[in-house]
Amino acid sequence: MIVVMNGRADQTDIEKIINELKRRGLDINISRGDKRTVIGIIGDTSTLESFPFYAYSGVEKVLRVLKPYKLASREFTDQRTSIRLKNITIGGKELTMVAGPCAIENEEQIFEIAGELSRLGVKVLRGGAFKPRTSPYSFQGLGKEGLKLMSKAAKAFNLLTITEVMSVKQVDLVAEYADILQVGTRNMQNFILLKELGRIKKPVMLKRGMSATLEELLLSAEHIMSQGNREVILCERGIRTFENYTRNTLDISAIPALKELSHLPVIVDPSHGTGRWRLVNPMSKSAIVAGADGLIIEVHPHPKSSLSDGAQTLNFDTFLQLLKEIKPIANAIGREINFTDK
């Protein structure tokens, strides 16, 4: 349930109704706009059937949120969520480009990649330190040492960072080194982890589970948001279907669907979504046209020698070509992508 306070309501009016709702054991979320304040009520709202909302000064209307995901729903707010971090806004007019290796391998590799991305104007460096690989014999990542190397490289080239956190025990460690924490597809419904991430003050990128519905994805986002962290980024990264030519089936229709259902920004991962580097470029274009707020792309100077996911990774030349080709598409639909080709 949400209570919309009109523009004439002052802080005293708002606090009166909030205090009474809290006295009844309900949790409250406040969303302040330019003209209205929205009070989100979380909990058993059946006790409010006879509550005299309109007796309180400043109450414009009272609405029930029908979706099971309350805070993530468009019913909760008409305003698109945008997340500001230093020199970027995720969910703004400019598309957010995130790029880097699937796995951080050594200092030379991550510095070379960070330097090239910085030269091109990319602002967010991705890199895996803890790698949840299907095979226990595959490279599992450098762990804490990888986090340190990524942070060091990012600071050297003024980049933001994103990396995956796999367990509750890793949250504080990863948050120490990363600007954005990523939840991978295998952990989308690790609710204990999600709730812990809801208590930190850093953005979380939530990847769709490989067999998850959109409602399940949004309910997972709700677990994070219900703990106080509203800075959630949804990520479409492909789902498992009967097709085996591609690694996954990138669900382009999920992008406009999520935009219709939720106010949260949506990033697309065409690297994992296809598993084939030649398909990353066309699927990136499709994602942007469909309304994605950005892309997360695997980039490596020598994909064939990469320790992880080389088949879906772009080299520097193919990544630059991607940036060149998506720029006019972004401009045509009223978005921007800024990069430098020197």
C-alpha positions in Angstrom: 0.0 0.0 0.0 1.2 3.5 -0.7 0.0 6.9 0.5 0.6 9.9 -1.8 1.1 13.2 0.0 0.3 16.3 -2.0 2.7 19.2 -2.5 1.1 21.2 0.3 2.0 18.6 3.0 4.8 19.7 5.2 7.2 17.5 7.2 5.0 17.6 10.2 2.0 16.2 8.2 4.2 13.5 6.9 5.6 12.5 10.2 2.2 12.3 11.9 1.0 9.6 9.5 4.4 7.8 9.6 4.4 7.7 13.4 0.9 6.2 13.5 1.7 3.6 10.9 4.9 2.6 12.7 3.0 2.4 16.0 0.9 -0.3 14.3 4.1 -2.3 13.6 4.4 -1.5 9.9 7.6 -0.7 8.0 7.8 2.5 6.1 9.6 3.6 2.9 9.8 7.2 1.9 10.2 8.4 -1.7 10.4 12.2 -2.1 9.7 13.8 -5.5 9.7 17.4 -6.6 5.9 17.8 -6.1 4.8 14.8 -4.0 6.0 12.5 -1.2 5.1 8.8 -1.4 4.9 6.8 1.7 5.3 3.1 1.1 3.7 0.8 3.7 5.3 -2.6 4.1 3.7 -5.4 6.2 0.2 -6.7 6.9 -1.9 -3.9 5.5 -5.1 -5.7 6.2 -5.2 -4.0 9.5 -5.6 -0.6 7.7 -9.0 -1.3 6.1 -10.6 1.2 8.4 -7.6 3.5 8.9 -8.7 7.2 8.4 -6.0 8.2 5.9 -8.0 11.2 4.6 -8.3 12.6 8.1 -4.6 13.4 7.9 -3.7 16.7 6.4 -1.9 16.5 3.0 -3.0 13.0 2.0 -3.9 13.1 -1.7 -4.7 9.4 -2.4 -4.2 5.9 -1.1 -3.4 3.0 -3.4 -2.9 -0.7 -3.0 0.2 -2.2 -4.7 -1.1 -5.4 -6.3 2.3 -6.8 -7.4 4.0 -9.2 -5.0 7.2 -7.1 -5.4 6.2 -3.8 -3.8 9.3 -1.6 -3.7 10.5 -2.7 -7.1 7.2 -2.2 -8.8 6.2 0.7 -11.1 3.1 0.9 -9.0 5.2 2.1 -6.2 6.7 5.0 -8.1 6.4 6.5 -11.6 9.9 8.0 -11.4 12.7 5.9 -13.0 15.4 5.0 -10.5 18.8 6.4 -11.5 21.9 5.5 -9.6 24.7 8.1 -9.3 28.3 7.1 -8.7 31.0 9.6 -9.1 31.0 10.5 -12.8 28.3 8.2 -14.0 24.5 7.9 -13.7 23.1 4.4 -14.2 19.7 4.7 -15.7 20.3 8.2 -17.1 20.4 9.4 -20.7 23.9 8.2 -21.2 24.3 4.4 -21.6 26.5 2.8 -19.0 29.3 0.7 -20.5 30.9 -1.9 -18.2 33.8 -3.9 -19.6 36.7 -6.0 -18.5 37.8 -9.6 -18.2 35.7 -12.5 -17.0 38.5 -13.3 -14.5 41.4 -11.2 -13.1 44.5 -13.2 -14.0 47.4 -11.1 -12.9 48.5 -7.5 -12.4 49.8 -7.0 -16.0 46.6 -8.2 -17.5 44.2 -6.1 -15.4 46.3 -3.0 -15.8 46.5 -3.4 -19.6 42.7 -3.7 -19.8 42.0 -0.9 -17.4 44.4 1.4 -19.3 42.7 0.6 -22.7 39.2 1.0 -21.3 40.2 4.4 -19.7 41.6 5.5 -23.1 38.3 4.7 -24.8 36.3 6.6 -22.2 34.7 3.5 -20.5 34.1 4.4 -16.8 33.3 1.0 -15.2 35.8 -1.9 -15.0 34.5 -5.4 -14.4 36.5 -8.4 -13.3 36.0 -11.6 -11.6 37.9 -12.3 -8.4 35.8 -15.2 -7.1 34.7 -17.4 -10.0 31.7 -19.8 -9.6 32.8 -22.2 -12.3 30.7 -25.2 -13.4 33.8 -27.5 -13.2 35.7 -27.6 -9.9 38.9 -28.0 -12.0 38.5 -24.7 -13.9 40.2 -21.5 -12.8 38.4 -20.3 -9.7 39.8 -16.8 -9.5 42.5 -15.0 -7.4 40.2 -14.2 -4.6 41.2 -11.3 -2.3 44.4 -10.8 -4.3 42.3 -10.3 -7.4 40.2 -7.7 -5.7 43.3 -5.8 -4.7 44.6 -5.8 -8.2 41.4 -4.6 -9.7 41.1 -1.8 -7.2 44.7 -0.8 -7.8 44.2 -0.7 -11.6 40.9 1.2 -11.3 42.4 3.9 -9.1 45.3 4.2 -11.4 43.0 5.0 -14.3 40.1 6.7 -12.5 37.6 3.8 -13.1 34.7 2.5 -11.0 34.6 -1.3 -10.4 32.1 -4.1 -10.3 32.7 -7.7 -9.2 30.7 -10.7 -8.0 30.1 -11.6 -4.4 29.2 -15.2 -3.8 28.5 -15.5 -0.1 27.5 -13.6 3.0 31.0 -14.0 4.3 32.4 -12.2 1.3 30.2 -9.1 1.4 32.3 -6.9 3.6 35.5 -7.9 1.8 34.1 -7.3 -1.7 32.5 -4.0 -0.6 35.9 -2.8 0.6 37.3 -3.0 -2.9 34.3 -2.7 -5.3 32.0 0.2 -6.1 29.2 -2.1 -7.3 28.6 -5.6 -6.0 27.3 -8.2 -8.5 25.0 -11.1 -7.7 25.5 -13.9 -10.3 22.8 -16.0 -11.8 23.4 -19.0 -9.5 22.8 -16.7 -6.4 19.8 -14.8 -7.6 17.6 -16.7 -5.1 20.2 -16.9 -2.3 17.9 -14.9 -0.1 20.3 -14.8 2.9 22.9 -13.1 0.7 20.4 -10.8 -0.9 19.2 -9.5 2.5 22.8 -9.0 3.6 23.4 -6.9 0.5 20.3 -5.0 1.4 22.0 -3.7 4.5 25.1 -2.2 2.7 25.3 1.3 1.1 26.5 0.3 -2.3 24.7 -0.5 -5.5 24.0 -4.1 -6.3 23.7 -5.5 -9.8 21.3 -8.5 -9.7 21.7 -11.0 -12.6 18.6 -12.9 -13.7 18.8 -16.6 -12.8 19.4 -18.9 -15.7 15.8 -20.4 -15.4 14.1 -17.5 -13.6 10.9 -15.7 -14.5 10.8 -11.9 -14.5 8.6 -12.0 -11.4 11.2 -14.2 -9.6 13.9 -11.7 -10.6 11.9 -8.8 -9.2 11.1 -10.6 -6.0 14.8 -11.2 -5.5 15.3 -7.5 -6.0 12.6 -6.9 -3.4 14.7 -8.9 -0.9 17.5 -6.5 -1.3 15.3 -3.4 -1.3 13.2 -4.5 1.7 16.4 -4.2 3.9 16.9 -0.6 3.0 19.2 -0.7 -0.1 17.2 0.9 -3.0 20.2 1.0 -5.4 19.5 -2.2 -7.4 20.3 -2.7 -11.0 18.6 -5.6 -12.9 20.7 -7.6 -15.4 19.4 -9.7 -18.2 22.1 -12.3 -19.0 20.3 -15.0 -20.9 18.2 -17.9 -19.8 18.5 -21.6 -20.3 16.3 -23.0 -23.2 16.5 -26.1 -25.4 18.8 -24.2 -27.8 22.4 -25.3 -27.6 24.1 -23.3 -30.3 24.3 -20.4 -27.9 25.4 -20.6 -24.3 22.1 -19.1 -23.2 19.1 -17.5 -24.9 19.4 -13.7 -24.5 15.8 -12.6 -23.7 15.6 -9.2 -25.4 11.9 -9.0 -24.6 12.7 -9.0 -20.9 14.1 -5.5 -21.3 10.9 -3.6 -22.2 8.9 -6.0 -20.0 11.1 -5.1 -17.0 10.8 -1.4 -17.8 7.0 -1.8 -17.8 7.0 -3.7 -14.5 9.7 -1.9 -12.6 11.3 1.4 -12.1 14.8 -0.1 -11.7 17.6 0.3 -14.4 18.3 -2.6 -16.6 21.8 -3.7 -17.8 22.3 -6.4 -20.5 25.1 -9.0 -20.6 25.3 -10.2 -24.2 28.6 -12.0 -23.5 27.0 -14.6 -21.2 23.8 -14.3 -23.1 25.3 -15.7 -26.2 28.6 -17.4 -25.3 29.9 -16.4 -28.8 31.9 -13.3 -29.4 30.6 -12.8 -32.9 27.1 -12.5 -31.5 27.9 -9.9 -28.9 27.8 -7.0 -31.3 24.4 -7.6 -32.9 22.8 -8.6 -29.5 24.2 -5.4 -27.9 22.5 -3.3 -30.6 19.2 -5.2 -30.1 19.5 -4.6 -26.3 20.0 -0.9 -26.7 17.0 -0.5 -29.1 14.9 -2.5 -26.7 15.6 0.1 -23.9 18.6 -1.2 -22.0 20.4 1.3 -19.8 23.8 -0.1 -20.5 25.9 -3.2 -21.4 28.4 -5.3 -19.5 30.9 -6.8 -22.0 33.8 -9.2 -21.5 37.0 -7.7 -22.9 40.5 -9.2 -22.9 43.6 -8.3 -24.9 44.0 -12.0 -26.0 40.7 -13.9 -25.7 42.2 -17.1 -27.0 44.6 -17.3 -24.0 42.0 -16.1 -21.4 41.7 -18.3 -18.4 37.9 -17.9 -18.4 35.2 -17.6 -21.1 37.5 -16.7 -24.0 34.9 -17.8 -26.6 32.6 -15.0 -25.7 35.2 -12.3 -25.1 36.0 -9.3 -27.3 39.5 -8.1 -28.0 40.3 -4.4 -28.0 39.7 -4.0 -31.7 36.3 -5.7 -31.7 35.2 -3.8 -28.6 36.1 -0.5 -30.2 34.1 -1.5 -33.3 31.2 -2.3 -31.0 31.3 1.2 -29.5 31.5 2.8 -32.9 28.5 0.9 -34.2 26.2 1.4 -31.3 26.7 5.1 -31.0 24.4 6.1 -33.9 21.8 3.6 -32.7 21.9 5.1 -29.2 21.6 8.7 -30.6 18.6 7.6 -32.8 16.6 6.6 -29.8 17.5 9.6 -27.6 20.3 8.0 -25.6 24.0 8.8 -25.5 27.2 6.8 -25.5 30.5 8.7 -25.0 33.8 7.2 -26.0 37.1 8.3 -27.4 38.8 6.8 -30.4 42.4 8.1 -30.4 
